[in-house]
């Protein structure tokens, strides 16, 4: 049983305004375009990219009417796209809004081709501004770390995009070496890909960045268990529980390793505690079956 991956990053309206450097005028225009939600609603990364694309069109001279027409056309072209502005290549050319694919351009009001849009321009501008200082940063460094973390979090559940997720998390920690969650998630990806040495180093970097990062301690226990070093696994699971005594997954995994090493009474203590914390989980029956086998004797820890 492994720690769950981080949920998708949700941005607040205040964060969106700050990240995209929106003026009051631009904010009003985006509201008119229907790209901003009611107060209190959050924004996924693809929605942030869509708002950024619309703002860029407006900054390059497009009118609200032109952007609205482009958005309507894009929705017709990309009927299955949740956010057409984040999935289609749309830009201003000689006071016209056009869509583009493989260097071919179409009027979005009558276009006949469905276009793929990747946020490579966003990546390129952010990377260039941070690494060379040649252009004004799209995001300040701290905010860029958050944006890359959000991107990586969207990808790390898809094995086909693990390499991209690793690269994105590496960009986060290059910007902010103290970003413990990014180090931890990077370790998880390396762990899943079988790069145990790199995973170990990433988890330890997470703890160095934040000594209270119980997830990294838990993941080090899981890694050592996978490597067959049960003594080290027990040490790390206990460390995770020192940091968070009600960490249900740590109780479950620690109980399992204790049972593997013949310490059934100690294991029973943690099976019982796990059931107190997470009785409705799919693993609760496993814990109950182990308790049936080990009984309820006093622990030997």
C-alpha positions as CSV (number, residue, x, y, z in Angstrom):
1,X,0.0,0.0,0.0
2,X,1.6,3.2,-1.1
3,X,1.0,6.9,-0.3
4,X,-1.5,8.4,-2.7
5,X,-0.3,11.0,-5.2
6,X,-1.0,14.7,-4.7
7,X,-4.3,16.0,-5.9
8,X,-4.5,18.5,-8.8
9,X,-3.5,22.0,-7.8
10,X,-6.4,24.4,-7.7
11,X,-5.7,28.1,-8.1
12,X,-7.8,30.8,-6.5
13,X,-9.0,33.9,-8.4
14,X,-6.5,36.0,-6.5
15,X,-3.6,33.6,-7.5
16,X,-4.8,33.7,-11.1
17,X,-4.8,37.5,-11.1
18,X,-1.4,37.6,-9.6
19,X,0.2,34.9,-11.8
20,X,-1.1,36.5,-15.0
21,X,-0.6,40.1,-13.9
22,X,-4.1,41.0,-14.8
23,X,-5.2,44.6,-14.7
24,X,-8.7,45.5,-13.6
25,X,-9.5,46.2,-17.3
26,X,-8.3,42.8,-18.4
27,X,-10.1,41.1,-15.5
28,X,-13.3,42.7,-16.6
29,X,-12.7,41.6,-20.2
30,X,-12.1,38.0,-19.1
31,X,-15.3,38.1,-17.1
32,X,-17.2,39.2,-20.2
33,X,-15.7,36.2,-22.0
34,X,-17.0,33.8,-19.4
35,X,-13.5,32.6,-18.4
36,X,-13.8,33.6,-14.8
37,X,-16.0,31.8,-12.3
38,X,-18.3,33.0,-9.5
39,X,-16.5,34.2,-6.4
40,X,-15.1,31.3,-4.4
41,X,-14.7,28.8,-7.3
42,X,-11.2,27.5,-8.1
43,X,-9.3,27.2,-11.4
44,X,-7.5,24.2,-12.7
45,X,-4.2,24.7,-14.6
46,X,-5.8,24.3,-18.0
47,X,-8.3,27.1,-17.0
48,X,-5.3,29.3,-16.0
49,X,-3.7,28.6,-19.4
50,X,-7.0,29.4,-21.2
51,X,-7.3,32.7,-19.3
52,X,-3.7,33.5,-20.1
53,X,-4.3,32.7,-23.8
54,X,-7.3,35.1,-23.9
55,X,-5.4,37.8,-22.1
56,X,-2.5,37.4,-24.5
57,X,-4.9,37.8,-27.5
58,X,-6.3,41.0,-25.9
59,X,-2.8,42.3,-25.2
60,X,-1.9,41.8,-28.9
61,X,-4.8,43.9,-30.1
62,X,-7.7,41.6,-30.4
63,X,-11.1,42.9,-29.3
64,X,-13.3,41.1,-26.8
65,X,-15.7,40.4,-29.7
66,X,-12.9,38.8,-31.7
67,X,-11.8,36.7,-28.8
68,X,-15.4,35.7,-28.2
69,X,-15.8,34.7,-31.8
70,X,-12.6,32.8,-31.7
71,X,-13.7,31.0,-28.6
72,X,-17.1,30.0,-30.1
73,X,-15.3,28.8,-33.3
74,X,-12.8,26.9,-31.2
75,X,-15.6,25.2,-29.3
76,X,-17.2,24.1,-32.6
77,X,-13.8,22.8,-33.8
78,X,-12.9,21.1,-30.5
79,X,-16.3,19.8,-29.3
80,X,-14.7,17.5,-26.8
81,X,-12.2,20.0,-25.4
82,X,-12.9,21.2,-21.8
83,X,-11.0,24.4,-22.5
84,X,-10.5,25.1,-26.2
85,X,-8.3,28.2,-25.6
86,X,-5.8,25.9,-23.8
87,X,-6.0,23.2,-26.4
88,X,-5.9,25.1,-29.7
89,X,-3.2,27.3,-31.2
90,X,-4.9,30.7,-31.4
91,X,-3.1,34.0,-32.1
92,X,-3.4,37.5,-33.6
93,X,-2.1,38.1,-37.1
94,X,-2.6,41.5,-38.7
95,X,-5.5,42.4,-36.5
96,X,-7.2,39.1,-37.1
97,X,-7.6,36.2,-34.7
98,X,-6.5,32.9,-36.4
99,X,-6.0,29.3,-35.5
100,X,-2.9,27.4,-36.7
101,X,-1.8,23.9,-37.3
102,X,1.4,22.7,-38.9
103,X,1.9,26.3,-40.2
104,X,-1.5,26.3,-41.8
105,X,-3.9,29.0,-40.6
106,X,-7.6,29.1,-40.4
107,X,-10.4,31.5,-39.5
108,X,-11.8,30.2,-36.3
109,X,-15.3,31.3,-37.4
110,X,-15.2,29.0,-40.4
111,X,-12.1,26.8,-39.8
112,X,-12.3,23.2,-40.9
113,X,-9.4,21.6,-39.0
114,X,-9.1,20.6,-35.4
115,X,-5.8,21.8,-34.0
116,X,-3.8,20.5,-31.1
117,X,-2.4,23.1,-28.7
118,X,0.4,22.4,-26.2
119,X,1.5,24.9,-23.7
120,X,5.1,24.9,-25.0
121,X,5.1,28.6,-25.5
122,X,4.2,29.0,-21.8
123,X,7.0,26.6,-20.9
124,X,9.5,28.3,-23.2
125,X,8.8,31.8,-22.0
126,X,9.0,30.7,-18.3
127,X,12.2,28.8,-18.9
128,X,13.9,31.5,-20.8
129,X,13.0,34.2,-18.4
130,X,14.2,32.2,-15.4
131,X,17.4,30.8,-16.9
132,X,18.6,33.8,-19.0
133,X,16.8,36.8,-17.8
134,X,16.4,37.7,-21.5
135,X,12.7,38.5,-21.2
136,X,10.5,39.5,-18.3
137,X,9.4,36.5,-16.4
138,X,5.9,35.4,-17.1
139,X,5.7,34.4,-13.4
140,X,7.9,35.4,-10.5
141,X,10.2,32.5,-9.5
142,X,8.1,31.4,-6.5
143,X,5.0,31.5,-8.6
144,X,6.7,29.6,-11.5
145,X,7.5,26.8,-9.0
146,X,3.8,26.6,-8.2
147,X,2.8,26.5,-11.8
148,X,5.3,23.7,-12.6
149,X,4.2,21.8,-9.6
150,X,0.6,22.0,-10.8
151,X,1.6,20.8,-14.2
152,X,3.6,17.8,-12.8
153,X,0.7,16.9,-10.5
154,X,-1.6,16.6,-13.5
155,X,0.8,14.2,-15.2
156,X,2.1,12.0,-12.4
157,X,-0.8,9.6,-12.5
158,X,-0.3,8.9,-16.2
159,X,2.6,6.4,-16.8
160,X,2.8,7.7,-20.3
161,X,3.7,11.1,-19.0
162,X,6.0,10.2,-16.1
163,X,9.1,11.5,-17.9
164,X,7.4,14.9,-18.4
165,X,6.2,14.9,-14.7
166,X,9.8,14.2,-13.5
167,X,11.1,17.0,-15.7
168,X,8.5,19.4,-14.3
169,X,9.2,18.5,-10.7
170,X,12.9,18.9,-11.3
171,X,12.1,22.4,-12.6
172,X,10.2,23.1,-9.4
173,X,13.1,22.1,-7.1
174,X,15.6,24.0,-9.4
175,X,13.5,27.1,-8.7
176,X,12.9,26.4,-5.1
177,X,15.2,23.7,-3.5
178,X,13.1,23.9,-0.3
179,X,9.9,22.7,-1.9
180,X,9.6,19.4,0.1
181,X,6.4,18.3,-1.6
182,X,8.0,18.4,-5.0
183,X,11.0,16.4,-3.8
184,X,8.7,13.9,-2.3
185,X,6.6,13.5,-5.4
186,X,9.7,13.3,-7.5
187,X,10.8,10.5,-5.3
188,X,7.5,8.7,-5.8
189,X,7.9,8.8,-9.6
190,X,11.4,7.6,-9.5
191,X,10.2,4.8,-7.1
192,X,7.5,3.8,-9.4
193,X,9.9,3.7,-12.3
194,X,12.2,1.4,-10.4
195,X,15.0,4.0,-9.9
196,X,15.4,3.1,-6.3
197,X,18.7,5.0,-5.7
198,X,17.3,8.2,-7.1
199,X,14.0,7.7,-5.2
200,X,15.9,7.4,-1.9
201,X,17.9,10.6,-2.6
202,X,14.7,12.5,-3.5
203,X,12.9,11.4,-0.4
204,X,15.8,12.4,1.8
205,X,16.0,15.8,0.1
206,X,12.3,16.2,1.0
207,X,13.0,15.6,4.7
208,X,16.1,17.9,4.5
209,X,13.8,20.6,3.1
210,X,11.1,20.0,5.7
211,X,11.9,17.6,8.6
212,X,8.2,17.3,9.4
213,X,7.4,15.8,5.9
214,X,5.9,12.6,7.2
215,X,5.0,11.5,3.6
216,X,8.7,11.3,2.7
217,X,9.5,9.3,5.8
218,X,6.6,6.9,5.0
219,X,7.8,6.6,1.4
220,X,11.4,5.8,2.6
221,X,9.8,3.0,4.6
222,X,8.0,1.8,1.6
223,X,11.1,1.9,-0.5
224,X,13.2,0.0,2.0
225,X,10.4,-2.6,2.3
226,X,10.5,-3.0,-1.5
227,X,14.2,-3.5,-1.2
228,X,13.8,-6.2,1.5
229,X,15.4,-4.2,4.3
230,X,12.7,-4.7,6.8
231,X,14.6,-3.2,9.7
232,X,15.1,0.0,7.8
233,X,11.5,0.0,6.7
234,X,10.3,-0.3,10.3
235,X,12.6,2.6,11.3
236,X,11.1,4.9,8.7
237,X,7.5,3.9,9.3
238,X,8.0,4.7,12.9
239,X,9.6,8.0,12.0
240,X,6.5,8.8,9.9
241,X,4.3,8.0,13.0
242,X,6.4,10.2,15.2
243,X,5.7,13.0,12.8
244,X,2.0,12.1,12.4
245,X,0.7,9.6,15.0
246,X,-2.6,9.2,13.2
247,X,-1.1,8.4,9.8
248,X,-3.3,5.4,8.9
249,X,-1.2,4.2,6.0
250,X,1.9,4.1,8.2
251,X,0.1,2.0,10.8
252,X,-1.0,-0.4,8.1
253,X,2.4,-0.8,6.4
254,X,4.3,-1.0,9.7
255,X,1.9,-3.7,10.9
256,X,2.6,-5.6,7.7
257,X,6.4,-5.4,8.1
258,X,6.3,-6.3,11.7
259,X,4.2,-9.4,10.8
260,X,6.7,-10.4,8.1
261,X,9.5,-10.3,10.7
262,X,7.5,-12.5,13.1
263,X,6.5,-9.7,15.5
264,X,2.8,-10.5,15.5
265,X,1.9,-8.9,18.8
266,X,3.4,-5.6,17.8
267,X,1.8,-5.9,14.4
268,X,-1.6,-6.4,16.1
269,X,-1.3,-3.1,17.8
270,X,-0.9,-1.3,14.5
271,X,-3.6,-3.3,12.8
272,X,-6.0,-2.2,15.5
273,X,-5.0,1.4,15.3
274,X,-5.4,1.3,11.5
275,X,-8.9,0.1,11.9
276,X,-9.7,2.8,14.4
277,X,-8.5,5.4,11.8
278,X,-9.8,3.9,8.5
279,X,-12.3,1.2,9.2
280,X,-14.1,1.8,5.9
281,X,-11.2,1.5,3.5
282,X,-10.7,-1.4,1.1
283,X,-7.7,-2.6,3.2
284,X,-9.7,-2.8,6.4
285,X,-10.7,-6.4,5.8
286,X,-7.0,-7.3,5.3
287,X,-6.3,-5.7,8.7
288,X,-9.1,-7.7,10.3
289,X,-7.9,-10.9,8.8
290,X,-4.5,-10.3,10.2
291,X,-5.9,-9.6,13.6
292,X,-7.8,-12.9,13.5
293,X,-4.5,-14.6,12.9
294,X,-2.5,-12.7,15.5
295,X,-5.1,-12.3,18.2
296,X,-5.2,-9.4,20.6
297,X,-2.2,-9.9,22.8
298,X,-0.3,-7.0,24.3
299,X,2.3,-5.6,21.9
300,X,6.0,-6.4,22.3
301,X,7.4,-3.1,21.2
